[in-house]
Amino acid sequence: MSKKNKKQPSFIILPEWRMYKDFPWQIWLVGWLAIFKAVIWMSTSPNCPDPMLKLLTIKFLVCMAPFIVLGIGVWNLKKWAIWGILLLCIADLAFFIIFQNAFSCIIGNTFWMLAVILMIFNGPVGNVLILIATPCLLKHSGKNYFDIASSAK
C-alpha cells in the first residue's frame, strides 16, 4: 500500500510521522513545547510568597493535563487540539498579565540560562512561540499526515 492510500490512525500518543523529515517542524516543536510546559514546573521550586505560590500551583495543576493532551493532539494534526492549545496559551498569557509578580516568581534567583529555560517552558515565552506557529498549525490542521508528505515532494 502506498503512503498516499494509507489511512492515518485517529489518535496515537507518539505518532511515528512526527519524526519523519517532511513533517512540519513547527508542529513538532509546538507538541514538545506543550508537553514540556505541562511537566517542567514539577522540577522547579519557585521562591515567592505563599499566596502566589498557591496560585501558581493551581494554575500549573489545572493546565497540566490539557497541555499534554493538546500537545499530542497537535502531533496528530487534530483541529480541536490546535484550537484548544491556542485558547490555552492565550489564557496562560492572560494569567501572566493579570498576575505580573508571577513572572518574577518563575525566574527566581537562578542563573541566567536556567531563567531562560524556565521562561520558555513555564512562562509566557513558550506561549508566544506557540502563538507564532499558529499559521502553520492552522494550515495543516485536520489533514492526513500522508497528504502533507505527498504535497511536500
N, CA, C and O atoms as a DFTB+ gen file, in Angstrom:
612 C
 N C O
     1  1       0.854      -1.179       0.000
     2  2       0.000       0.000       0.000
     3  2       0.897       1.239       0.000
     4  3       1.822       1.339       0.806
     5  1       0.628       2.162      -0.887
     6  2       1.442       3.371      -0.945
     7  2       1.061       4.315       0.189
     8  3      -0.008       4.201       0.789
     9  1       1.968       5.251       0.465
    10  2       1.711       6.222       1.539
    11  2       0.464       7.050       1.252
    12  3      -0.272       7.416       2.169
    13  1       0.230       7.344      -0.027
    14  2      -0.905       8.196      -0.379
    15  2      -2.239       7.517      -0.064
    16  3      -3.202       8.188       0.305
    17  1      -2.299       6.196      -0.208
    18  2      -3.537       5.466       0.048
    19  2      -3.675       5.042       1.507
    20  3      -4.711       4.502       1.896
    21  1      -2.662       5.276       2.304
    22  2      -2.703       4.889       3.712
    23  2      -3.666       5.772       4.484
    24  3      -3.807       6.963       4.207
    25  1      -4.319       5.166       5.454
    26  2      -5.215       5.931       6.323
    27  2      -4.494       6.198       7.637
    28  3      -3.944       5.285       8.253
    29  1      -4.504       7.443       8.052
    30  2      -3.863       7.831       9.312
    31  2      -4.742       7.381      10.469
    32  3      -5.947       7.630      10.455
    33  1      -4.159       6.715      11.486
    34  2      -4.950       6.340      12.668
    35  2      -5.524       7.590      13.338
    36  3      -4.998       8.691      13.173
    37  1      -6.603       7.407      14.091
    38  2      -7.304       8.563      14.642
    39  2      -6.513       9.321      15.707
    40  3      -6.472      10.551      15.672
    41  1      -5.886       8.621      16.652
    42  2      -5.148       9.320      17.710
    43  2      -4.089       8.380      18.268
    44  3      -4.404       7.320      18.809
    45  1      -2.835       8.779      18.133
    46  2      -1.711       7.980      18.623
    47  2      -0.923       8.845      19.593
    48  3      -0.697      10.026      19.329
    49  1      -0.501       8.268      20.714
    50  2       0.216       9.054      21.721
    51  2       1.554       9.551      21.195
    52  3       1.870      10.729      21.360
    53  1       2.336       8.706      20.577
    54  2       3.601       9.126      19.972
    55  2       3.584       8.731      18.495
    56  3       4.165       7.711      18.125
    57  1       2.924       9.526      17.645
    58  2       2.819       9.146      16.234
    59  2       4.187       9.115      15.558
    60  3       5.006      10.015      15.744
    61  1       4.419       8.073      14.778
    62  2       5.727       7.926      14.137
    63  2       5.996       9.016      13.112
    64  3       7.153       9.365      12.877
    65  1       4.946       9.564      12.494
    66  2       5.159      10.572      11.457
    67  2       5.734      11.873      11.997
    68  3       6.249      12.679      11.222
    69  1       5.660      12.100      13.310
    70  2       6.246      13.324      13.851
    71  2       7.763      13.317      13.722
    72  3       8.397      14.366      13.842
    73  1       8.359      12.140      13.477
    74  2       9.809      12.034      13.332
    75  2      10.248      11.969      11.868
    76  3      11.447      11.906      11.598
    77  1       9.316      11.982      10.923
    78  2       9.679      11.955       9.511
    79  2      10.269      13.302       9.117
    80  3       9.890      14.341       9.656
    81  1      11.197      13.270       8.172
    82  2      11.887      14.508       7.788
    83  2      10.968      15.524       7.118
    84  3      11.259      16.720       7.149
    85  1       9.872      15.083       6.515
    86  2       8.979      16.036       5.858
    87  2       7.810      16.474       6.744
    88  3       6.911      17.176       6.281
    89  1       7.821      16.062       8.015
    90  2       6.802      16.532       8.957
    91  2       7.136      17.976       9.323
    92  3       8.293      18.267       9.627
    93  1       6.166      18.891       9.305
    94  2       6.452      20.307       9.600
    95  2       7.076      20.483      10.993
    96  3       6.493      20.083      12.001
    97  1       8.244      21.075      11.029
    98  2       8.985      21.202      12.292
    99  2       8.251      22.086      13.291
   100  3       8.409      21.916      14.500
   101  1       7.446      23.032      12.799
   102  2       6.703      23.894      13.716
   103  2       5.700      23.083      14.536
   104  3       5.517      23.335      15.727
   105  1       5.057      22.117      13.897
   106  2       4.091      21.271      14.600
   107  2       4.817      20.380      15.599
   108  3       4.353      20.186      16.723
   109  1       5.950      19.846      15.187
   110  2       6.775      19.022      16.071
   111  2       7.162      19.831      17.310
   112  3       7.054      19.341      18.434
   113  1       7.616      21.074      17.101
   114  2       8.053      21.931      18.197
   115  2       6.901      22.310      19.126
   116  3       7.065      22.289      20.346
   117  1       5.755      22.649      18.576
   118  2       4.605      23.027      19.406
   119  2       4.172      21.853      20.278
   120  3       3.828      22.045      21.444
   121  1       4.185      20.649      19.731
   122  2       3.838      19.475      20.531
   123  2       4.768      19.302      21.718
   124  3       4.315      19.059      22.837
   125  1       6.075      19.427      21.477
   126  2       7.040      19.303      22.581
   127  2       6.925      20.457      23.565
   128  3       7.004      20.245      24.775
   129  1       6.741      21.670      23.067
   130  2       6.581      22.814      23.974
   131  2       5.399      22.610      24.912
   132  3       5.490      22.886      26.109
   133  1       4.296      22.129      24.366
   134  2       3.106      21.907      25.194
   135  2       3.368      20.843      26.254
   136  3       2.982      21.007      27.411
   137  1       4.020      19.756      25.861
   138  2       4.305      18.687      26.824
   139  2       5.280      19.179      27.889
   140  3       5.090      18.907      29.074
   141  1       6.313      19.895      27.481
   142  2       7.268      20.420      28.466
   143  2       6.613      21.456      29.381
   144  3       6.917      21.511      30.573
   145  1       5.709      22.283      28.826
   146  2       5.003      23.259      29.673
   147  2       4.198      22.542      30.754
   148  3       3.987      23.082      31.840
   149  1       3.755      21.334      30.453
   150  2       2.948      20.576      31.414
   151  2       3.780      19.966      32.536
   152  3       3.288      19.830      33.656
   153  1       5.032      19.594      32.261
   154  2       5.780      18.819      33.262
   155  2       6.997      19.517      33.865
   156  3       7.407      19.157      34.968
   157  1       7.583      20.492      33.194
   158  2       8.809      21.129      33.701
   159  2       8.582      21.808      35.047
   160  3       9.485      21.834      35.882
   161  1       7.401      22.352      35.267
   162  2       7.143      23.090      36.514
   163  2       7.342      22.207      37.737
   164  3       7.644      22.717      38.816
   165  1       7.179      20.885      37.593
   166  2       7.320      19.995      38.748
   167  2       8.762      19.912      39.243
   168  3       9.004      19.538      40.390
   169  1       9.719      20.259      38.382
   170  2      11.125      20.171      38.774
   171  2      11.674      21.493      39.296
   172  3      12.855      21.582      39.630
   173  1      10.837      22.513      39.369
   174  2      11.303      23.813      39.854
   175  2      10.722      24.097      41.233
   176  3       9.702      23.534      41.629
   177  1      11.380      24.961      41.931
   178  2      10.909      25.364      43.254
   179  2      10.945      26.881      43.334
   180  3      11.933      27.459      43.788
   181  1       9.868      27.530      42.893
   182  2       9.879      28.990      42.900
   183  2       9.931      29.551      44.318
   184  3       9.294      29.040      45.239
   185  1      10.698      30.598      44.457
   186  2      10.832      31.273      45.747
   187  2       9.958      32.523      45.702
   188  3      10.387      33.578      45.236
   189  1       8.735      32.391      46.191
   190  2       7.812      33.524      46.167
   191  2       6.863      33.427      47.358
   192  3       6.795      32.391      48.020
   193  1       6.139      34.496      47.628
   194  2       5.205      34.492      48.764
   195  2       4.169      33.369      48.642
   196  3       3.819      32.941      47.542
   197  1       3.697      32.911      49.786
   198  2       2.782      31.772      49.841
   199  2       1.521      31.938      48.989
   200  3       1.156      30.989      48.296
   201  1       0.833      33.088      48.998
   202  2      -0.375      33.198      48.162
   203  2      -0.073      33.026      46.667
   204  3      -0.831      32.370      45.952
   205  1       1.032      33.615      46.196
   206  2       1.385      33.485      44.783
   207  2       1.814      32.054      44.471
   208  3       1.516      31.539      43.393
   209  1       2.502      31.418      45.395
   210  2       2.922      30.034      45.202
   211  2       1.703      29.119      45.062
   212  3       1.686      28.229      44.212
   213  1       0.696      29.338      45.889
   214  2      -0.536      28.542      45.790
   215  2      -1.234      28.795      44.454
   216  3      -1.735      27.864      43.824
   217  1      -1.265      30.049      44.030
   218  2      -1.908      30.398      42.768
   219  2      -1.181      29.753      41.584
   220  3      -1.819      29.216      40.678
   221  1       0.156      29.807      41.594
   222  2       0.936      29.171      40.533
   223  2       0.728      27.660      40.526
   224  3       0.604      27.055      39.461
   225  1       0.688      27.052      41.701
   226  2       0.479      25.606      41.791
   227  2      -0.873      25.221      41.208
   228  3      -0.974      24.248      40.460
   229  1      -1.903      25.972      41.541
   230  2      -3.237      25.695      40.994
   231  2      -3.233      25.860      39.479
   232  3      -3.793      25.031      38.761
   233  1      -2.604      26.924      38.991
   234  2      -2.533      27.166      37.545
   235  2      -1.847      26.009      36.839
   236  3      -2.350      25.505      35.834
   237  1      -0.704      25.586      37.358
   238  2       0.035      24.508      36.710
   239  2      -0.712      23.177      36.792
   240  3      -0.691      22.401      35.837
   241  1      -1.366      22.907      37.912
   242  2      -2.132      21.659      38.033
   243  2      -3.324      21.632      37.081
   244  3      -3.623      20.601      36.479
   245  1      -4.001      22.768      36.949
   246  2      -5.156      22.844      36.051
   247  2      -4.724      22.715      34.590
   248  3      -5.438      22.116      33.786
   249  1      -3.571      23.266      34.242
   250  2      -3.109      23.268      32.847
   251  2      -2.326      22.016      32.454
   252  3      -2.093      21.789      31.267
   253  1      -1.920      21.208      33.420
   254  2      -1.035      20.084      33.123
   255  2      -1.643      19.082      32.131
   256  3      -1.068      18.845      31.069
   257  1      -2.768      18.506      32.458
   258  2      -3.389      17.502      31.580
   259  2      -3.788      18.093      30.221
   260  3      -3.535      17.463      29.195
   261  1      -4.403      19.283      30.182
   262  2      -4.742      19.835      28.864
   263  2      -3.518      20.064      27.972
   264  3      -3.577      19.788      26.774
   265  1      -2.411      20.563      28.531
   266  2      -1.219      20.773      27.703
   267  2      -0.694      19.453      27.143
   268  3      -0.268      19.406      25.989
   269  1      -0.716      18.381      27.934
   270  2      -0.240      17.084      27.443
   271  2      -1.151      16.563      26.332
   272  3      -0.672      16.179      25.265
   273  1      -2.447      16.549      26.576
   274  2      -3.400      16.028      25.585
   275  2      -3.386      16.877      24.316
   276  3      -3.409      16.340      23.209
   277  1      -3.349      18.190      24.471
   278  2      -3.359      19.068      23.301
   279  2      -2.050      18.989      22.525
   280  3      -2.060      19.070      21.297
   281  1      -0.922      18.833      23.219
   282  2       0.362      18.672      22.531
   283  2       0.379      17.424      21.665
   284  3       0.841      17.461      20.525
   285  1      -0.124      16.321      22.204
   286  2      -0.201      15.079      21.429
   287  2      -1.226      15.230      20.306
   288  3      -1.016      14.725      19.203
   289  1      -2.320      15.916      20.576
   290  2      -3.322      16.170      19.541
   291  2      -2.774      17.007      18.396
   292  3      -3.146      16.797      17.242
   293  1      -1.891      17.954      18.703
   294  2      -1.253      18.764      17.657
   295  2      -0.408      17.864      16.765
   296  3      -0.444      18.003      15.542
   297  1       0.356      16.940      17.358
   298  2       1.138      15.992      16.549
   299  2       0.243      15.153      15.655
   300  3       0.646      14.761      14.560
   301  1      -0.976      14.875      16.120
   302  2      -1.928      14.091      15.336
   303  2      -2.719      14.957      14.353
   304  3      -3.613      14.464      13.665
   305  1      -2.385      16.247      14.290
   306  2      -2.975      17.205      13.349
   307  2      -4.478      17.387      13.554
   308  3      -5.217      17.593      12.591
   309  1      -4.925      17.313      14.792
   310  2      -6.345      17.453      15.116
   311  2      -6.717      18.930      15.255
   312  3      -6.032      19.690      15.939
   313  1      -7.803      19.323      14.600
   314  2      -8.254      20.722      14.674
   315  2      -8.607      21.119      16.100
   316  3      -8.249      22.211      16.543
   317  1      -9.303      20.252      16.824
   318  2      -9.704      20.567      18.193
   319  2      -8.484      20.824      19.066
   320  3      -8.529      21.670      19.958
   321  1      -7.390      20.100      18.816
   322  2      -6.181      20.287      19.620
   323  2      -5.524      21.625      19.307
   324  3      -5.026      22.307      20.202
   325  1      -5.528      21.989      18.047
   326  2      -4.898      23.251      17.653
   327  2      -5.682      24.432      18.215
   328  3      -5.088      25.366      18.753
   329  1      -7.000      24.404      18.097
   330  2      -7.798      25.488      18.674
   331  2      -7.695      25.483      20.195
   332  3      -7.648      26.541      20.822
   333  1      -7.661      24.299      20.781
   334  2      -7.538      24.200      22.237
   335  2      -6.228      24.751      22.750
   336  3      -6.200      25.454      23.761
   337  1      -5.131      24.437      22.056
   338  2      -3.830      24.921      22.528
   339  2      -3.719      26.428      22.334
   340  3      -3.075      27.109      23.132
   341  1      -4.339      26.952      21.284
   342  2      -4.325      28.407      21.094
   343  2      -5.077      29.101      22.223
   344  3      -4.598      30.095      22.771
   345  1      -6.244      28.586      22.571
   346  2      -7.021      29.181      23.668
   347  2      -6.306      29.035      25.008
   348  3      -6.321      29.956      25.825
   349  1      -5.680      27.882      25.237
   350  2      -4.959      27.667      26.490
   351  2      -3.750      28.599      26.604
   352  3      -3.459      29.107      27.687
   353  1      -3.050      28.825      25.499
   354  2      -1.905      29.748      25.521
   355  2      -2.356      31.187      25.763
   356  3      -1.696      31.934      26.485
   357  1      -3.467      31.571      25.166
   358  2      -3.992      32.920      25.400
   359  2      -4.394      33.080      26.863
   360  3      -4.118      34.113      27.473
   361  1      -5.045      32.062      27.429
   362  2      -5.424      32.110      28.848
   363  2      -4.187      32.153      29.741
   364  3      -4.168      32.859      30.749
   365  1      -3.157      31.398      29.370
   366  2      -1.916      31.391      30.144
   367  2      -1.231      32.755      30.084
   368  3      -0.712      33.236      31.091
   369  1      -1.229      33.375      28.908
   370  2      -0.670      34.727      28.790
   371  2      -1.476      35.725      29.615
   372  3      -0.907      36.614      30.249
   373  1      -2.787      35.580      29.607
   374  2      -3.636      36.468      30.408
   375  2      -3.313      36.329      31.891
   376  3      -3.336      37.316      32.626
   377  1      -3.011      35.112      32.334
   378  2      -2.620      34.896      33.729
   379  2      -1.391      35.736      34.076
   380  3      -1.347      36.375      35.127
   381  1      -0.391      35.732      33.185
   382  2       0.833      36.486      33.460
   383  2       0.629      37.990      33.336
   384  3       1.378      38.765      33.932
   385  1      -0.363      38.411      32.578
   386  2      -0.679      39.841      32.505
   387  2      -1.405      40.280      33.773
   388  3      -1.123      41.346      34.320
   389  1      -2.340      39.455      34.235
   390  2      -3.101      39.793      35.443
   391  2      -2.226      39.710      36.691
   392  3      -2.262      40.604      37.537
   393  1      -1.450      38.649      36.808
   394  2      -0.584      38.440      37.978
   395  2       0.867      38.650      37.554
   396  3       1.599      37.689      37.320
   397  1       1.273      39.908      37.458
   398  2       2.592      40.230      36.936
   399  2       3.731      39.779      37.841
   400  3       4.843      39.561      37.360
   401  1       3.482      39.636      39.132
   402  2       4.557      39.174      40.008
   403  2       4.806      37.671      39.853
   404  3       5.803      37.165      40.369
   405  1       3.928      36.949      39.158
   406  2       4.161      35.524      38.870
   407  2       5.362      35.363      37.953
   408  3       6.083      34.367      38.021
   409  1       5.569      36.352      37.095
   410  2       6.704      36.355      36.174
   411  2       8.019      36.266      36.947
   412  3       8.882      35.455      36.613
   413  1       8.172      37.091      37.970
   414  2       9.414      37.080      38.759
   415  2       9.517      35.837      39.631
   416  3      10.624      35.401      39.948
   417  1       8.390      35.258      40.025
   418  2       8.426      34.014      40.815
   419  2       8.976      32.862      39.990
   420  3       9.695      32.010      40.511
   421  1       8.644      32.832      38.715
   422  2       9.122      31.743      37.862
   423  2      10.618      31.852      37.641
   424  3      11.328      30.848      37.701
   425  1      11.108      33.057      37.386
   426  2      12.540      33.244      37.149
   427  2      13.332      33.002      38.423
   428  3      14.351      32.311      38.402
   429  1      12.875      33.559      39.521
   430  2      13.565      33.375      40.798
   431  2      14.961      33.971      40.797
   432  3      15.246      34.912      40.056
   433  1      15.821      33.420      41.627
   434  2      17.210      33.887      41.733
   435  2      18.164      32.850      41.155
   436  3      19.159      32.502      41.789
   437  1      17.871      32.358      39.966
   438  2      18.705      31.338      39.342
   439  2      19.646      31.977      38.341
   440  3      19.518      33.156      38.009
   441  1      20.600      31.176      37.860
   442  2      21.499      31.715      36.850
   443  2      20.731      31.908      35.545
   444  3      19.673      31.311      35.349
   445  1      21.260      32.734      34.663
   446  2      20.503      33.227      33.516
   447  2      20.047      32.123      32.564
   448  3      18.961      32.226      31.993
   449  1      20.845      31.071      32.379
   450  2      20.462      30.014      31.438
   451  2      19.217      29.268      31.938
   452  3      18.314      28.970      31.157
   453  1      19.176      28.973      33.224
   454  2      18.001      28.318      33.794
   455  2      16.793      29.251      33.733
   456  3      15.671      28.801      33.498
   457  1      17.015      30.539      33.942
   458  2      15.917      31.512      33.861
   459  2      15.319      31.540      32.453
   460  3      14.102      31.635      32.298
   461  1      16.171      31.456      31.431
   462  2      15.685      31.436      30.047
   463  2      14.864      30.173      29.796
   464  3      13.787      30.237      29.202
   465  1      15.369      29.035      30.246
   466  2      14.650      27.768      30.065
   467  2      13.297      27.818      30.772
   468  3      12.285      27.385      30.222
   469  1      13.288      28.346      31.991
   470  2      12.031      28.434      32.736
   471  2      11.044      29.383      32.069
   472  3       9.840      29.125      32.077
   473  1      11.533      30.475      31.494
   474  2      10.633      31.413      30.814
   475  2      10.041      30.796      29.548
   476  3       8.903      31.089      29.181
   477  1      10.824      29.937      28.880
   478  2      10.301      29.282      27.678
   479  2       9.259      28.235      28.052
   480  3       8.177      28.196      27.465
   481  1       9.579      27.392      29.022
   482  2       8.690      26.272      29.321
   483  2       7.632      26.575      30.372
   484  3       6.534      26.025      30.295
   485  1       7.916      27.413      31.333
   486  2       6.932      27.713      32.379
   487  2       6.306      29.086      32.242
   488  3       5.245      29.342      32.812
   489  1       6.934      29.958      31.507
   490  2       6.469      31.335      31.429
   491  2       5.804      31.665      30.107
   492  3       5.461      30.775      29.328
   493  1       5.630      32.937      29.866
   494  2       4.893      33.392      28.687
   495  2       5.644      33.240      27.364
   496  3       5.020      33.291      26.304
   497  1       6.961      33.056      27.398
   498  2       7.721      32.953      26.143
   499  2       7.268      31.742      25.327
   500  3       7.109      31.839      24.110
   501  1       7.062      30.612      25.986
   502  2       6.579      29.419      25.288
   503  2       5.211      29.633      24.666
   504  3       4.937      29.153      23.566
   505  1       4.350      30.358      25.375
   506  2       3.022      30.669      24.826
   507  2       3.135      31.518      23.569
   508  3       2.431      31.283      22.587
   509  1       4.020      32.501      23.603
   510  2       4.209      33.369      22.432
   511  2       4.752      32.555      21.257
   512  3       4.321      32.751      20.121
   513  1       5.697      31.640      21.518
   514  2       6.236      30.798      20.444
   515  2       5.143      29.924      19.824
   516  3       5.096      29.748      18.607
   517  1       4.277      29.386      20.661
   518  2       3.165      28.574      20.141
   519  2       2.225      29.441      19.304
   520  3       1.768      29.012      18.244
   521  1       1.934      30.648      19.768
   522  2       1.047      31.538      19.010
   523  2       1.683      31.981      17.691
   524  3       0.977      32.186      16.703
   525  1       3.006      32.128      17.668
   526  2       3.696      32.483      16.421
   527  2       3.554      31.363      15.391
   528  3       3.489      31.625      14.190
   529  1       3.505      30.120      15.860
   530  2       3.375      28.967      14.959
   531  2       1.940      28.743      14.485
   532  3       1.683      27.799      13.738
   533  1       1.010      29.586      14.903
   534  2      -0.408      29.410      14.569
   535  2      -0.680      29.253      13.070
   536  3      -1.444      28.358      12.707
   537  1      -0.105      30.062      12.181
   538  2      -0.408      29.878      10.751
   539  2      -0.064      28.478      10.243
   540  3      -0.831      27.890       9.480
   541  1       1.068      27.949      10.656
   542  2       1.452      26.601      10.230
   543  2       0.513      25.558      10.820
   544  3       0.122      24.610      10.139
   545  1       0.153      25.736      12.087
   546  2      -0.762      24.793      12.732
   547  2      -2.107      24.765      12.012
   548  3      -2.647      23.694      11.736
   549  1      -2.640      25.935      11.713
   550  2      -3.945      26.012      11.054
   551  2      -3.881      25.500       9.615
   552  3      -4.848      24.925       9.115
   553  1      -2.753      25.708       8.959
   554  2      -2.589      25.241       7.581
   555  2      -2.700      23.720       7.500
   556  3      -3.287      23.186       6.559
   557  1      -2.137      23.029       8.481
   558  2      -2.097      21.567       8.438
   559  2      -3.163      20.900       9.301
   560  3      -3.252      19.672       9.319
   561  1      -3.965      21.671      10.007
   562  2      -4.944      21.066      10.920
   563  2      -6.000      20.276      10.159
   564  3      -6.466      20.686       9.096
   565  1      -6.361      19.146      10.725
   566  2      -7.397      18.315      10.149
   567  2      -6.981      17.517       8.933
   568  3      -7.798      16.791       8.367
   569  1      -5.728      17.635       8.516
   570  2      -5.258      16.900       7.348
   571  2      -4.672      15.559       7.771
   572  3      -4.316      15.344       8.929
   573  1      -4.587      14.685       6.808
   574  2      -3.909      13.419       6.995
   575  2      -2.421      13.678       6.799
   576  3      -2.039      14.373       5.858
   577  1      -1.578      13.134       7.666
   578  2      -0.143      13.376       7.528
   579  2       0.350      12.952       6.160
   580  3       1.192      13.633       5.576
   581  1      -0.153      11.845       5.633
   582  2       0.347      11.317       4.371
   583  2       0.026      12.251       3.210
   584  3       0.749      12.256       2.214
   585  1      -1.047      13.046       3.314
   586  2      -1.337      14.066       2.306
   587  2      -0.319      15.199       2.383
   588  3       0.094      15.737       1.355
   589  1       0.083      15.561       3.592
   590  2       1.099      16.602       3.776
   591  2       2.422      16.137       3.191
   592  3       3.110      16.904       2.517
   593  1       2.783      14.875       3.448
   594  2       4.051      14.331       2.960
   595  2       4.074      14.282       1.439
   596  3       5.101      14.581       0.831
   597  1       2.959      13.910       0.814
   598  2       2.942      13.823      -0.646
   599  2       2.958      15.210      -1.287
   600  3       3.493      15.367      -2.384
   601  1       2.389      16.214      -0.632
   602  2       2.406      17.568      -1.194
   603  2       3.752      18.251      -0.993
   604  3       4.059      19.222      -1.686
   605  1       4.561      17.760      -0.054
   606  2       5.873      18.354       0.204
   607  2       6.889      17.945      -0.850
   608  3       7.934      18.580      -0.990
   609  1       6.589      16.894      -1.587
   610  2       7.558      16.392      -2.584
   611  2       7.362      17.028      -3.916
   612  3       8.089      16.719      -4.860
